[in-house]
């Protein structure tokens, strides 16, 4: 429970040490820096595999987008970075901008 965390990428064998007082803090920092783990293997930010696909369709204009991600949380974060607004329904960046302009 105490101390840092040393991770080794399962694909490229890159190693990184995260130093913290508690292991939980080190795990949180590794996740913030893009490292992912399935409990058995770890992957660096460059080698993270895509395990899920987030299929989005704009509620207004029906534009479609497909986002590959490690998990659903990463997929939603990537969608927001691409400009998608996801509330009750998904809205693409263009339609979201139109809604803001009209208001």
Rosetta blueprint (number, residue, H / E / L):
1 X L
2 X E
3 X L
4 X L
5 X E
6 X E
7 X E
8 X E
9 X E
10 X L
11 X L
12 X L
13 X L
14 X L
15 X E
16 X E
17 X E
18 X E
19 X L
20 X L
21 X L
22 X E
23 X H
24 X H
25 X H
26 X H
27 X H
28 X H
29 X H
30 X H
31 X H
32 X H
33 X L
34 X L
35 X L
36 X E
37 X E
38 X L
39 X L
40 X L
41 X L
42 X E
43 X E
44 X L
45 X L
46 X L
47 X L
48 X L
49 X L
50 X L
51 X L
52 X E
53 X E
54 X E
55 X E
56 X E
57 X E
58 X L
59 X L
60 X L
61 X L
62 X L
63 X L
64 X E
65 X E
66 X E
67 X E
68 X E
69 X E
70 X L
71 X L
72 X H
73 X H
74 X H
75 X H
76 X H
77 X H
78 X H
79 X H
80 X H
81 X H
82 X L
83 X L
84 X L
85 X E
86 X E
87 X L
88 X L
89 X L
90 X E
91 X E
92 X L
93 X H
94 X H
95 X H
96 X H
97 X H
98 X H
99 X H
100 X H
101 X H
102 X H
103 X L
